Amino acid sequence: MTTRQYRVHTQLGRAAVQIFAANDRMNQILIEHLDPTAWRAKPPGKVRTIAAIFTHMHNVRSKWVRQLLFSTGYKSVDLIHSAWK
């Protein structure tokens, strides 16, 4: 019974890492093609710059992945690093 539960947690952790890696790559492509002047351009009204939005999204995703890994029993980011190999 414990083995099956561990296997489910492992699959969930790996899926989360793959999703995070794919999303990160899409963001990198967007950043690479974004006009540098648009990156920090102040939009009208009380809204964030593109840089601030990306920073916020990155921080939230990083926190989510850490919480998911720790809740599934992983105590390090080795699983994350293995997804990029």
HTML snippet that shows the backbone in 3Dmol.js (N, CA, C, O; Angstrom):
<script src="https://3Dmol.org/build/3Dmol-min.js"></script>
<div id="view" style="width:600px;height:400px;position:relative"></div>
<script>
const pdb = `
ATOM      1  N   MET A   1       0.826  -1.198   0.000  1.00  0.00           N
ATOM      2  CA  MET A   1       0.000   0.000   0.000  1.00  0.00           C
ATOM      3  C   MET A   1       0.864   1.253   0.000  1.00  0.00           C
ATOM      4  O   MET A   1       0.570   2.206  -0.721  1.00  0.00           O
ATOM      5  N   THR A   2       1.908   1.263   0.787  1.00  0.00           N
ATOM      6  CA  THR A   2       2.792   2.418   0.839  1.00  0.00           C
ATOM      7  C   THR A   2       3.491   2.618  -0.503  1.00  0.00           C
ATOM      8  O   THR A   2       3.684   3.752  -0.942  1.00  0.00           O
ATOM      9  N   THR A   3       3.867   1.527  -1.149  1.00  0.00           N
ATOM     10  CA  THR A   3       4.548   1.634  -2.438  1.00  0.00           C
ATOM     11  C   THR A   3       3.650   2.305  -3.465  1.00  0.00           C
ATOM     12  O   THR A   3       4.105   3.163  -4.222  1.00  0.00           O
ATOM     13  N   ARG A   4       2.382   1.923  -3.498  1.00  0.00           N
ATOM     14  CA  ARG A   4       1.458   2.524  -4.463  1.00  0.00           C
ATOM     15  C   ARG A   4       1.289   4.019  -4.194  1.00  0.00           C
ATOM     16  O   ARG A   4       1.306   4.822  -5.127  1.00  0.00           O
ATOM     17  N   GLN A   5       1.128   4.392  -2.942  1.00  0.00           N
ATOM     18  CA  GLN A   5       0.969   5.805  -2.591  1.00  0.00           C
ATOM     19  C   GLN A   5       2.223   6.578  -2.985  1.00  0.00           C
ATOM     20  O   GLN A   5       2.116   7.682  -3.521  1.00  0.00           O
ATOM     21  N   TYR A   6       3.391   6.032  -2.736  1.00  0.00           N
ATOM     22  CA  TYR A   6       4.643   6.684  -3.113  1.00  0.00           C
ATOM     23  C   TYR A   6       4.716   6.865  -4.621  1.00  0.00           C
ATOM     24  O   TYR A   6       5.158   7.909  -5.101  1.00  0.00           O
ATOM     25  N   ARG A   7       4.282   5.847  -5.378  1.00  0.00           N
ATOM     26  CA  ARG A   7       4.329   5.920  -6.834  1.00  0.00           C
ATOM     27  C   ARG A   7       3.420   7.044  -7.341  1.00  0.00           C
ATOM     28  O   ARG A   7       3.798   7.774  -8.258  1.00  0.00           O
ATOM     29  N   VAL A   8       2.249   7.188  -6.767  1.00  0.00           N
ATOM     30  CA  VAL A   8       1.344   8.261  -7.162  1.00  0.00           C
ATOM     31  C   VAL A   8       1.978   9.614  -6.877  1.00  0.00           C
ATOM     32  O   VAL A   8       1.934  10.513  -7.718  1.00  0.00           O
ATOM     33  N   HIS A   9       2.571   9.763  -5.687  1.00  0.00           N
ATOM     34  CA  HIS A   9       3.225  11.021  -5.344  1.00  0.00           C
ATOM     35  C   HIS A   9       4.379  11.315  -6.298  1.00  0.00           C
ATOM     36  O   HIS A   9       4.579  12.461  -6.701  1.00  0.00           O
ATOM     37  N   THR A  10       5.128  10.290  -6.656  1.00  0.00           N
ATOM     38  CA  THR A  10       6.242  10.475  -7.578  1.00  0.00           C
ATOM     39  C   THR A  10       5.739  10.938  -8.938  1.00  0.00           C
ATOM     40  O   THR A  10       6.319  11.845  -9.534  1.00  0.00           O
ATOM     41  N   GLN A  11       4.675  10.331  -9.433  1.00  0.00           N
ATOM     42  CA  GLN A  11       4.115  10.728 -10.721  1.00  0.00           C
ATOM     43  C   GLN A  11       3.597  12.159 -10.670  1.00  0.00           C
ATOM     44  O   GLN A  11       3.789  12.925 -11.615  1.00  0.00           O
ATOM     45  N   LEU A  12       2.946  12.520  -9.582  1.00  0.00           N
ATOM     46  CA  LEU A  12       2.438  13.875  -9.424  1.00  0.00           C
ATOM     47  C   LEU A  12       3.589  14.881  -9.399  1.00  0.00           C
ATOM     48  O   LEU A  12       3.520  15.927 -10.045  1.00  0.00           O
ATOM     49  N   GLY A  13       4.637  14.563  -8.656  1.00  0.00           N
ATOM     50  CA  GLY A  13       5.801  15.447  -8.579  1.00  0.00           C
ATOM     51  C   GLY A  13       6.472  15.621  -9.925  1.00  0.00           C
ATOM     52  O   GLY A  13       6.829  16.734 -10.311  1.00  0.00           O
ATOM     53  N   ARG A  14       6.643  14.518 -10.640  1.00  0.00           N
ATOM     54  CA  ARG A  14       7.271  14.593 -11.965  1.00  0.00           C
ATOM     55  C   ARG A  14       6.413  15.389 -12.946  1.00  0.00           C
ATOM     56  O   ARG A  14       6.934  16.175 -13.738  1.00  0.00           O
ATOM     57  N   ALA A  15       5.111  15.186 -12.892  1.00  0.00           N
ATOM     58  CA  ALA A  15       4.212  15.939 -13.772  1.00  0.00           C
ATOM     59  C   ALA A  15       4.290  17.431 -13.458  1.00  0.00           C
ATOM     60  O   ALA A  15       4.310  18.259 -14.370  1.00  0.00           O
ATOM     61  N   ALA A  16       4.332  17.771 -12.182  1.00  0.00           N
ATOM     62  CA  ALA A  16       4.423  19.181 -11.795  1.00  0.00           C
ATOM     63  C   ALA A  16       5.717  19.798 -12.312  1.00  0.00           C
ATOM     64  O   ALA A  16       5.721  20.932 -12.791  1.00  0.00           O
ATOM     65  N   VAL A  17       6.789  19.068 -12.217  1.00  0.00           N
ATOM     66  CA  VAL A  17       8.082  19.572 -12.695  1.00  0.00           C
ATOM     67  C   VAL A  17       8.062  19.747 -14.204  1.00  0.00           C
ATOM     68  O   VAL A  17       8.588  20.736 -14.715  1.00  0.00           O
ATOM     69  N   GLN A  18       7.469  18.811 -14.921  1.00  0.00           N
ATOM     70  CA  GLN A  18       7.392  18.924 -16.378  1.00  0.00           C
ATOM     71  C   GLN A  18       6.540  20.120 -16.797  1.00  0.00           C
ATOM     72  O   GLN A  18       6.873  20.825 -17.749  1.00  0.00           O
ATOM     73  N   ILE A  19       5.449  20.338 -16.085  1.00  0.00           N
ATOM     74  CA  ILE A  19       4.599  21.497 -16.381  1.00  0.00           C
ATOM     75  C   ILE A  19       5.359  22.784 -16.121  1.00  0.00           C
ATOM     76  O   ILE A  19       5.315  23.713 -16.927  1.00  0.00           O
ATOM     77  N   PHE A  20       6.055  22.838 -14.996  1.00  0.00           N
ATOM     78  CA  PHE A  20       6.830  24.024 -14.653  1.00  0.00           C
ATOM     79  C   PHE A  20       7.913  24.279 -15.700  1.00  0.00           C
ATOM     80  O   PHE A  20       8.125  25.420 -16.112  1.00  0.00           O
ATOM     81  N   ALA A  21       8.598  23.220 -16.128  1.00  0.00           N
ATOM     82  CA  ALA A  21       9.670  23.359 -17.120  1.00  0.00           C
ATOM     83  C   ALA A  21       9.124  23.842 -18.461  1.00  0.00           C
ATOM     84  O   ALA A  21       9.737  24.691 -19.107  1.00  0.00           O
ATOM     85  N   ALA A  22       7.986  23.313 -18.880  1.00  0.00           N
ATOM     86  CA  ALA A  22       7.391  23.744 -20.152  1.00  0.00           C
ATOM     87  C   ALA A  22       6.962  25.204 -20.071  1.00  0.00           C
ATOM     88  O   ALA A  22       7.192  25.973 -21.004  1.00  0.00           O
ATOM     89  N   ASN A  23       6.344  25.583 -18.969  1.00  0.00           N
ATOM     90  CA  ASN A  23       5.905  26.960 -18.802  1.00  0.00           C
ATOM     91  C   ASN A  23       7.097  27.902 -18.752  1.00  0.00           C
ATOM     92  O   ASN A  23       7.058  28.993 -19.321  1.00  0.00           O
ATOM     93  N   ASP A  24       8.148  27.481 -18.075  1.00  0.00           N
ATOM     94  CA  ASP A  24       9.352  28.309 -17.996  1.00  0.00           C
ATOM     95  C   ASP A  24       9.951  28.516 -19.380  1.00  0.00           C
ATOM     96  O   ASP A  24      10.390  29.619 -19.704  1.00  0.00           O
ATOM     97  N   ARG A  25       9.974  27.482 -20.189  1.00  0.00           N
ATOM     98  CA  ARG A  25      10.537  27.609 -21.540  1.00  0.00           C
ATOM     99  C   ARG A  25       9.698  28.562 -22.389  1.00  0.00           C
ATOM    100  O   ARG A  25      10.244  29.359 -23.152  1.00  0.00           O
ATOM    101  N   MET A  26       8.370  28.480 -22.258  1.00  0.00           N
ATOM    102  CA  MET A  26       7.512  29.403 -23.015  1.00  0.00           C
ATOM    103  C   MET A  26       7.771  30.842 -22.584  1.00  0.00           C
ATOM    104  O   MET A  26       7.795  31.748 -23.416  1.00  0.00           O
ATOM    105  N   ASN A  27       7.960  31.046 -21.304  1.00  0.00           N
ATOM    106  CA  ASN A  27       8.270  32.392 -20.817  1.00  0.00           C
ATOM    107  C   ASN A  27       9.611  32.880 -21.355  1.00  0.00           C
ATOM    108  O   ASN A  27       9.748  34.047 -21.719  1.00  0.00           O
ATOM    109  N   GLN A  28      10.599  31.990 -21.405  1.00  0.00           N
ATOM    110  CA  GLN A  28      11.914  32.370 -21.923  1.00  0.00           C
ATOM    111  C   GLN A  28      11.819  32.789 -23.389  1.00  0.00           C
ATOM    112  O   GLN A  28      12.454  33.758 -23.806  1.00  0.00           O
ATOM    113  N   ILE A  29      11.029  32.059 -24.161  1.00  0.00           N
ATOM    114  CA  ILE A  29      10.849  32.416 -25.578  1.00  0.00           C
ATOM    115  C   ILE A  29      10.201  33.788 -25.689  1.00  0.00           C
ATOM    116  O   ILE A  29      10.626  34.611 -26.500  1.00  0.00           O
ATOM    117  N   LEU A  30       9.185  34.038 -24.889  1.00  0.00           N
ATOM    118  CA  LEU A  30       8.519  35.339 -24.908  1.00  0.00           C
ATOM    119  C   LEU A  30       9.486  36.460 -24.519  1.00  0.00           C
ATOM    120  O   LEU A  30       9.523  37.510 -25.160  1.00  0.00           O
ATOM    121  N   ILE A  31      10.257  36.227 -23.474  1.00  0.00           N
ATOM    122  CA  ILE A  31      11.220  37.236 -23.024  1.00  0.00           C
ATOM    123  C   ILE A  31      12.270  37.508 -24.098  1.00  0.00           C
ATOM    124  O   ILE A  31      12.637  38.661 -24.323  1.00  0.00           O
ATOM    125  N   GLU A  32      12.754  36.468 -24.759  1.00  0.00           N
ATOM    126  CA  GLU A  32      13.774  36.628 -25.797  1.00  0.00           C
ATOM    127  C   GLU A  32      13.277  37.481 -26.962  1.00  0.00           C
ATOM    128  O   GLU A  32      14.067  38.173 -27.604  1.00  0.00           O
ATOM    129  N   HIS A  33      11.979  37.437 -27.236  1.00  0.00           N
ATOM    130  CA  HIS A  33      11.427  38.159 -28.380  1.00  0.00           C
ATOM    131  C   HIS A  33      10.754  39.476 -28.003  1.00  0.00           C
ATOM    132  O   HIS A  33      10.251  40.191 -28.870  1.00  0.00           O
ATOM    133  N   LEU A  34      10.745  39.787 -26.741  1.00  0.00           N
ATOM    134  CA  LEU A  34      10.097  41.016 -26.285  1.00  0.00           C
ATOM    135  C   LEU A  34      11.024  42.212 -26.496  1.00  0.00           C
ATOM    136  O   LEU A  34      12.208  42.154 -26.165  1.00  0.00           O
ATOM    137  N   ASP A  35      10.492  43.264 -27.034  1.00  0.00           N
ATOM    138  CA  ASP A  35      11.255  44.500 -27.227  1.00  0.00           C
ATOM    139  C   ASP A  35      11.743  44.991 -25.857  1.00  0.00           C
ATOM    140  O   ASP A  35      10.932  45.162 -24.948  1.00  0.00           O
ATOM    141  N   PRO A  36      13.034  45.218 -25.697  1.00  0.00           N
ATOM    142  CA  PRO A  36      13.569  45.648 -24.395  1.00  0.00           C
ATOM    143  C   PRO A  36      12.902  46.901 -23.829  1.00  0.00           C
ATOM    144  O   PRO A  36      12.801  47.048 -22.610  1.00  0.00           O
ATOM    145  N   THR A  37      12.452  47.792 -24.684  1.00  0.00           N
ATOM    146  CA  THR A  37      11.794  48.996 -24.169  1.00  0.00           C
ATOM    147  C   THR A  37      10.421  48.676 -23.576  1.00  0.00           C
ATOM    148  O   THR A  37       9.951  49.383 -22.684  1.00  0.00           O
ATOM    149  N   ALA A  38       9.784  47.626 -24.060  1.00  0.00           N
ATOM    150  CA  ALA A  38       8.473  47.236 -23.530  1.00  0.00           C
ATOM    151  C   ALA A  38       8.584  46.564 -22.164  1.00  0.00           C
ATOM    152  O   ALA A  38       7.641  46.583 -21.373  1.00  0.00           O
ATOM    153  N   TRP A  39       9.750  45.969 -21.897  1.00  0.00           N
ATOM    154  CA  TRP A  39       9.965  45.214 -20.662  1.00  0.00           C
ATOM    155  C   TRP A  39       9.662  46.046 -19.410  1.00  0.00           C
ATOM    156  O   TRP A  39       8.989  45.573 -18.494  1.00  0.00           O
ATOM    157  N   ARG A  40      10.159  47.276 -19.376  1.00  0.00           N
ATOM    158  CA  ARG A  40       9.957  48.122 -18.203  1.00  0.00           C
ATOM    159  C   ARG A  40       9.096  49.358 -18.480  1.00  0.00           C
ATOM    160  O   ARG A  40       9.016  50.263 -17.649  1.00  0.00           O
ATOM    161  N   ALA A  41       8.461  49.388 -19.635  1.00  0.00           N
ATOM    162  CA  ALA A  41       7.601  50.523 -19.979  1.00  0.00           C
ATOM    163  C   ALA A  41       6.453  50.629 -18.980  1.00  0.00           C
ATOM    164  O   ALA A  41       5.837  49.627 -18.618  1.00  0.00           O
ATOM    165  N   LYS A  42       6.182  51.817 -18.554  1.00  0.00           N
ATOM    166  CA  LYS A  42       5.114  52.062 -17.584  1.00  0.00           C
ATOM    167  C   LYS A  42       3.783  52.134 -18.324  1.00  0.00           C
ATOM    168  O   LYS A  42       3.555  53.064 -19.097  1.00  0.00           O
ATOM    169  N   PRO A  43       2.905  51.163 -18.095  1.00  0.00           N
ATOM    170  CA  PRO A  43       1.597  51.228 -18.744  1.00  0.00           C
ATOM    171  C   PRO A  43       0.710  52.280 -18.076  1.00  0.00           C
ATOM    172  O   PRO A  43       0.941  52.644 -16.923  1.00  0.00           O
ATOM    173  N   PRO A  44      -0.288  52.761 -18.784  1.00  0.00           N
ATOM    174  CA  PRO A  44      -1.170  53.767 -18.183  1.00  0.00           C
ATOM    175  C   PRO A  44      -2.000  53.166 -17.045  1.00  0.00           C
ATOM    176  O   PRO A  44      -2.379  51.996 -17.086  1.00  0.00           O
ATOM    177  N   GLY A  45      -2.267  53.971 -16.055  1.00  0.00           N
ATOM    178  CA  GLY A  45      -3.083  53.524 -14.924  1.00  0.00           C
ATOM    179  C   GLY A  45      -2.243  52.846 -13.851  1.00  0.00           C
ATOM    180  O   GLY A  45      -1.013  52.873 -13.890  1.00  0.00           O
ATOM    181  N   LYS A  46      -2.924  52.247 -12.909  1.00  0.00           N
ATOM    182  CA  LYS A  46      -2.249  51.586 -11.793  1.00  0.00           C
ATOM    183  C   LYS A  46      -2.085  50.097 -12.091  1.00  0.00           C
ATOM    184  O   LYS A  46      -2.744  49.250 -11.489  1.00  0.00           O
ATOM    185  N   VAL A  47      -1.203  49.804 -13.019  1.00  0.00           N
ATOM    186  CA  VAL A  47      -0.932  48.409 -13.380  1.00  0.00           C
ATOM    187  C   VAL A  47       0.563  48.161 -13.362  1.00  0.00           C
ATOM    188  O   VAL A  47       1.361  49.098 -13.401  1.00  0.00           O
ATOM    189  N   ARG A  48       0.932  46.906 -13.302  1.00  0.00           N
ATOM    190  CA  ARG A  48       2.347  46.523 -13.230  1.00  0.00           C
ATOM    191  C   ARG A  48       3.003  46.551 -14.610  1.00  0.00           C
ATOM    192  O   ARG A  48       2.345  46.433 -15.644  1.00  0.00           O
ATOM    193  N   THR A  49       4.315  46.709 -14.582  1.00  0.00           N
ATOM    194  CA  THR A  49       5.086  46.573 -15.820  1.00  0.00           C
ATOM    195  C   THR A  49       5.141  45.094 -16.196  1.00  0.00           C
ATOM    196  O   THR A  49       4.821  44.231 -15.378  1.00  0.00           O
ATOM    197  N   ILE A  50       5.543  44.804 -17.420  1.00  0.00           N
ATOM    198  CA  ILE A  50       5.692  43.413 -17.849  1.00  0.00           C
ATOM    199  C   ILE A  50       6.726  42.708 -16.975  1.00  0.00           C
ATOM    200  O   ILE A  50       6.542  41.548 -16.607  1.00  0.00           O
ATOM    201  N   ALA A  51       7.806  43.401 -16.646  1.00  0.00           N
ATOM    202  CA  ALA A  51       8.841  42.817 -15.786  1.00  0.00           C
ATOM    203  C   ALA A  51       8.271  42.449 -14.420  1.00  0.00           C
ATOM    204  O   ALA A  51       8.576  41.382 -13.888  1.00  0.00           O
ATOM    205  N   ALA A  52       7.455  43.315 -13.857  1.00  0.00           N
ATOM    206  CA  ALA A  52       6.865  43.038 -12.541  1.00  0.00           C
ATOM    207  C   ALA A  52       5.901  41.861 -12.601  1.00  0.00           C
ATOM    208  O   ALA A  52       5.838  41.057 -11.672  1.00  0.00           O
ATOM    209  N   ILE A  53       5.151  41.761 -13.694  1.00  0.00           N
ATOM    210  CA  ILE A  53       4.218  40.635 -13.850  1.00  0.00           C
ATOM    211  C   ILE A  53       4.988  39.326 -13.965  1.00  0.00           C
ATOM    212  O   ILE A  53       4.627  38.336 -13.328  1.00  0.00           O
ATOM    213  N   PHE A  54       6.043  39.313 -14.771  1.00  0.00           N
ATOM    214  CA  PHE A  54       6.852  38.103 -14.914  1.00  0.00           C
ATOM    215  C   PHE A  54       7.498  37.714 -13.586  1.00  0.00           C
ATOM    216  O   PHE A  54       7.539  36.535 -13.237  1.00  0.00           O
ATOM    217  N   THR A  55       7.994  38.688 -12.857  1.00  0.00           N
ATOM    218  CA  THR A  55       8.615  38.410 -11.562  1.00  0.00           C
ATOM    219  C   THR A  55       7.599  37.790 -10.612  1.00  0.00           C
ATOM    220  O   THR A  55       7.888  36.795  -9.947  1.00  0.00           O
ATOM    221  N   HIS A  56       6.431  38.369 -10.552  1.00  0.00           N
ATOM    222  CA  HIS A  56       5.381  37.852  -9.676  1.00  0.00           C
ATOM    223  C   HIS A  56       4.994  36.421 -10.068  1.00  0.00           C
ATOM    224  O   HIS A  56       4.882  35.547  -9.209  1.00  0.00           O
ATOM    225  N   MET A  57       4.792  36.190 -11.361  1.00  0.00           N
ATOM    226  CA  MET A  57       4.413  34.847 -11.826  1.00  0.00           C
ATOM    227  C   MET A  57       5.494  33.824 -11.493  1.00  0.00           C
ATOM    228  O   MET A  57       5.189  32.712 -11.062  1.00  0.00           O
ATOM    229  N   HIS A  58       6.743  34.195 -11.689  1.00  0.00           N
ATOM    230  CA  HIS A  58       7.852  33.292 -11.375  1.00  0.00           C
ATOM    231  C   HIS A  58       7.867  32.942  -9.893  1.00  0.00           C
ATOM    232  O   HIS A  58       8.011  31.774  -9.530  1.00  0.00           O
ATOM    233  N   ASN A  59       7.722  33.939  -9.047  1.00  0.00           N
ATOM    234  CA  ASN A  59       7.755  33.704  -7.603  1.00  0.00           C
ATOM    235  C   ASN A  59       6.598  32.821  -7.143  1.00  0.00           C
ATOM    236  O   ASN A  59       6.786  31.938  -6.306  1.00  0.00           O
ATOM    237  N   VAL A  60       5.413  33.052  -7.680  1.00  0.00           N
ATOM    238  CA  VAL A  60       4.254  32.235  -7.308  1.00  0.00           C
ATOM    239  C   VAL A  60       4.445  30.796  -7.770  1.00  0.00           C
ATOM    240  O   VAL A  60       4.184  29.864  -7.009  1.00  0.00           O
ATOM    241  N   ARG A  61       4.898  30.603  -9.010  1.00  0.00           N
ATOM    242  CA  ARG A  61       5.130  29.234  -9.507  1.00  0.00           C
ATOM    243  C   ARG A  61       6.220  28.536  -8.711  1.00  0.00           C
ATOM    244  O   ARG A  61       6.091  27.355  -8.389  1.00  0.00           O
ATOM    245  N   SER A  62       7.283  29.245  -8.394  1.00  0.00           N
ATOM    246  CA  SER A  62       8.364  28.637  -7.611  1.00  0.00           C
ATOM    247  C   SER A  62       7.859  28.189  -6.244  1.00  0.00           C
ATOM    248  O   SER A  62       8.184  27.096  -5.780  1.00  0.00           O
ATOM    249  N   LYS A  63       7.074  29.029  -5.613  1.00  0.00           N
ATOM    250  CA  LYS A  63       6.515  28.681  -4.302  1.00  0.00           C
ATOM    251  C   LYS A  63       5.594  27.466  -4.419  1.00  0.00           C
ATOM    252  O   LYS A  63       5.633  26.568  -3.578  1.00  0.00           O
ATOM    253  N   TRP A  64       4.762  27.445  -5.470  1.00  0.00           N
ATOM    254  CA  TRP A  64       3.849  26.338  -5.676  1.00  0.00           C
ATOM    255  C   TRP A  64       4.612  25.021  -5.873  1.00  0.00           C
ATOM    256  O   TRP A  64       4.241  24.002  -5.291  1.00  0.00           O
ATOM    257  N   VAL A  65       5.666  25.037  -6.682  1.00  0.00           N
ATOM    258  CA  VAL A  65       6.447  23.822  -6.932  1.00  0.00           C
ATOM    259  C   VAL A  65       7.127  23.355  -5.649  1.00  0.00           C
ATOM    260  O   VAL A  65       7.117  22.163  -5.341  1.00  0.00           O
ATOM    261  N   ARG A  66       7.718  24.286  -4.899  1.00  0.00           N
ATOM    262  CA  ARG A  66       8.351  23.891  -3.624  1.00  0.00           C
ATOM    263  C   ARG A  66       7.345  23.257  -2.682  1.00  0.00           C
ATOM    264  O   ARG A  66       7.634  22.228  -2.071  1.00  0.00           O
ATOM    265  N   GLN A  67       6.173  23.852  -2.554  1.00  0.00           N
ATOM    266  CA  GLN A  67       5.156  23.304  -1.657  1.00  0.00           C
ATOM    267  C   GLN A  67       4.695  21.929  -2.124  1.00  0.00           C
ATOM    268  O   GLN A  67       4.489  21.030  -1.309  1.00  0.00           O
ATOM    269  N   LEU A  68       4.535  21.768  -3.426  1.00  0.00           N
ATOM    270  CA  LEU A  68       4.126  20.478  -3.964  1.00  0.00           C
ATOM    271  C   LEU A  68       5.187  19.421  -3.705  1.00  0.00           C
ATOM    272  O   LEU A  68       4.870  18.309  -3.285  1.00  0.00           O
ATOM    273  N   LEU A  69       6.444  19.764  -3.953  1.00  0.00           N
ATOM    274  CA  LEU A  69       7.514  18.798  -3.729  1.00  0.00           C
ATOM    275  C   LEU A  69       7.590  18.393  -2.264  1.00  0.00           C
ATOM    276  O   LEU A  69       7.690  17.205  -1.956  1.00  0.00           O
ATOM    277  N   PHE A  70       7.546  19.354  -1.370  1.00  0.00           N
ATOM    278  CA  PHE A  70       7.640  19.034   0.052  1.00  0.00           C
ATOM    279  C   PHE A  70       6.421  18.249   0.529  1.00  0.00           C
ATOM    280  O   PHE A  70       6.554  17.380   1.390  1.00  0.00           O
ATOM    281  N   SER A  71       5.241  18.535  -0.008  1.00  0.00           N
ATOM    282  CA  SER A  71       4.042  17.807   0.405  1.00  0.00           C
ATOM    283  C   SER A  71       4.042  16.374  -0.111  1.00  0.00           C
ATOM    284  O   SER A  71       3.344  15.521   0.438  1.00  0.00           O
ATOM    285  N   THR A  72       4.816  16.096  -1.161  1.00  0.00           N
ATOM    286  CA  THR A  72       4.905  14.736  -1.686  1.00  0.00           C
ATOM    287  C   THR A  72       6.123  13.997  -1.166  1.00  0.00           C
ATOM    288  O   THR A  72       6.397  12.874  -1.588  1.00  0.00           O
ATOM    289  N   GLY A  73       6.855  14.616  -0.253  1.00  0.00           N
ATOM    290  CA  GLY A  73       7.955  13.909   0.393  1.00  0.00           C
ATOM    291  C   GLY A  73       9.339  14.254  -0.107  1.00  0.00           C
ATOM    292  O   GLY A  73      10.322  13.742   0.428  1.00  0.00           O
ATOM    293  N   TYR A  74       9.453  15.099  -1.109  1.00  0.00           N
ATOM    294  CA  TYR A  74      10.773  15.481  -1.596  1.00  0.00           C
ATOM    295  C   TYR A  74      11.327  16.592  -0.721  1.00  0.00           C
ATOM    296  O   TYR A  74      10.618  17.542  -0.389  1.00  0.00           O
ATOM    297  N   LYS A  75      12.588  16.472  -0.351  1.00  0.00           N
ATOM    298  CA  LYS A  75      13.188  17.472   0.528  1.00  0.00           C
ATOM    299  C   LYS A  75      14.246  18.306  -0.187  1.00  0.00           C
ATOM    300  O   LYS A  75      14.918  19.128   0.435  1.00  0.00           O
ATOM    301  N   SER A  76      14.392  18.098  -1.474  1.00  0.00           N
ATOM    302  CA  SER A  76      15.370  18.891  -2.225  1.00  0.00           C
ATOM    303  C   SER A  76      14.811  19.191  -3.608  1.00  0.00           C
ATOM    304  O   SER A  76      13.730  18.723  -3.965  1.00  0.00           O
ATOM    305  N   VAL A  77      15.535  19.955  -4.363  1.00  0.00           N
ATOM    306  CA  VAL A  77      15.113  20.301  -5.717  1.00  0.00           C
ATOM    307  C   VAL A  77      15.780  19.423  -6.761  1.00  0.00           C
ATOM    308  O   VAL A  77      15.814  19.785  -7.938  1.00  0.00           O
ATOM    309  N   ASP A  78      16.316  18.267  -6.351  1.00  0.00           N
ATOM    310  CA  ASP A  78      16.965  17.367  -7.302  1.00  0.00           C
ATOM    311  C   ASP A  78      16.018  16.949  -8.421  1.00  0.00           C
ATOM    312  O   ASP A  78      16.438  16.804  -9.569  1.00  0.00           O
ATOM    313  N   LEU A  79      14.736  16.753  -8.090  1.00  0.00           N
ATOM    314  CA  LEU A  79      13.764  16.357  -9.097  1.00  0.00           C
ATOM    315  C   LEU A  79      13.601  17.451 -10.143  1.00  0.00           C
ATOM    316  O   LEU A  79      13.471  17.153 -11.330  1.00  0.00           O
ATOM    317  N   ILE A  80      13.607  18.692  -9.727  1.00  0.00           N
ATOM    318  CA  ILE A  80      13.490  19.796 -10.665  1.00  0.00           C
ATOM    319  C   ILE A  80      14.676  19.816 -11.615  1.00  0.00           C
ATOM    320  O   ILE A  80      14.510  19.968 -12.825  1.00  0.00           O
ATOM    321  N   HIS A  81      15.870  19.662 -11.063  1.00  0.00           N
ATOM    322  CA  HIS A  81      17.077  19.701 -11.893  1.00  0.00           C
ATOM    323  C   HIS A  81      17.089  18.538 -12.889  1.00  0.00           C
ATOM    324  O   HIS A  81      17.579  18.693 -14.007  1.00  0.00           O
ATOM    325  N   SER A  82      16.555  17.374 -12.496  1.00  0.00           N
ATOM    326  CA  SER A  82      16.556  16.237 -13.409  1.00  0.00           C
ATOM    327  C   SER A  82      15.608  16.452 -14.585  1.00  0.00           C
ATOM    328  O   SER A  82      15.789  15.839 -15.637  1.00  0.00           O
ATOM    329  N   ALA A  83      14.600  17.313 -14.430  1.00  0.00           N
ATOM    330  CA  ALA A  83      13.641  17.556 -15.515  1.00  0.00           C
ATOM    331  C   ALA A  83      14.286  18.343 -16.653  1.00  0.00           C
ATOM    332  O   ALA A  83      13.837  18.244 -17.795  1.00  0.00           O
ATOM    333  N   TRP A  84      15.317  19.111 -16.368  1.00  0.00           N
ATOM    334  CA  TRP A  84      15.960  19.934 -17.398  1.00  0.00           C
ATOM    335  C   TRP A  84      17.042  19.162 -18.144  1.00  0.00           C
ATOM    336  O   TRP A  84      17.622  19.687 -19.094  1.00  0.00           O
ATOM    337  N   LYS A  85      17.322  17.947 -17.740  1.00  0.00           N
ATOM    338  CA  LYS A  85      18.374  17.162 -18.402  1.00  0.00           C
ATOM    339  C   LYS A  85      17.852  16.474 -19.631  1.00  0.00           C
ATOM    340  O   LYS A  85      18.601  15.772 -20.310  1.00  0.00           O
TER     341      LYS A  85
END
`;
const viewer = $3Dmol.createViewer("view");
viewer.addModel(pdb, "pdb");
viewer.setStyle({}, {cartoon: {color: "spectrum"}});
viewer.zoomTo();
viewer.render();
</script>
